[in-house]
């Protein structure tokens, strides 16, 4: 399976998409405004029944900065 970039994954629809993509065996790269949110996102996914492990990585995309 390929790697899928997911934006907006904190919302209701986005989080369900992430769970389904993981269940289908995809690797995911998910954007967050701050990398400090990684633990919160992983906990949310675990509550939804997903155990992404190494198949989920994070990249910072801060829309408040030009570098993001």
C-alpha positions in Angstrom: 0.0 0.0 0.0 1.0 3.6 -0.6 1.4 6.5 1.8 -1.6 8.8 2.1 -1.4 12.5 3.3 -4.4 13.4 5.5 -5.2 17.0 6.4 -8.1 17.9 8.7 -7.8 14.6 10.5 -8.9 16.0 13.8 -12.4 16.5 12.7 -15.2 13.9 12.8 -15.0 12.9 9.1 -11.2 13.1 9.0 -10.7 10.9 12.0 -13.0 8.3 10.5 -11.1 8.4 7.2 -7.9 7.8 9.1 -9.3 4.8 10.9 -10.6 3.3 7.6 -7.3 4.0 5.8 -5.3 2.3 8.6 -7.7 -0.7 8.5 -7.1 -1.0 4.8 -3.3 -1.2 5.4 -2.2 2.2 4.2 0.7 4.2 5.7 -0.4 7.7 6.7 1.2 11.0 7.0 -1.0 13.4 8.9 -0.6 17.2 9.2 -0.8 18.9 12.5 -0.4 22.6 13.4 2.0 21.6 16.1 4.0 18.4 16.5 3.2 18.5 20.2 -0.3 17.2 19.3 1.0 13.8 18.2 0.2 12.2 21.5 -3.4 13.6 21.5 -4.0 12.4 18.0 -2.7 8.9 18.7 -4.8 8.6 21.9 -7.9 9.7 19.9 -7.2 7.0 17.3 -6.8 4.3 19.9 -10.1 5.3 21.4 -11.6 4.7 17.9 -10.0 1.2 17.8 -7.0 2.0 15.6 -3.4 1.0 16.5 -1.4 2.9 13.8 2.1 2.2 15.3 4.8 2.9 12.7 2.3 3.4 9.9 1.4 6.9 11.1 3.8 9.8 10.9 3.2 13.5 11.5 4.3 16.7 9.7 3.9 20.2 11.0 1.8 22.5 8.8 1.3 25.8 10.7 -0.9 28.0 8.5 0.0 31.0 10.6 3.6 30.9 9.4 5.0 31.2 5.8 7.1 28.1 6.4 4.0 26.0 7.0 
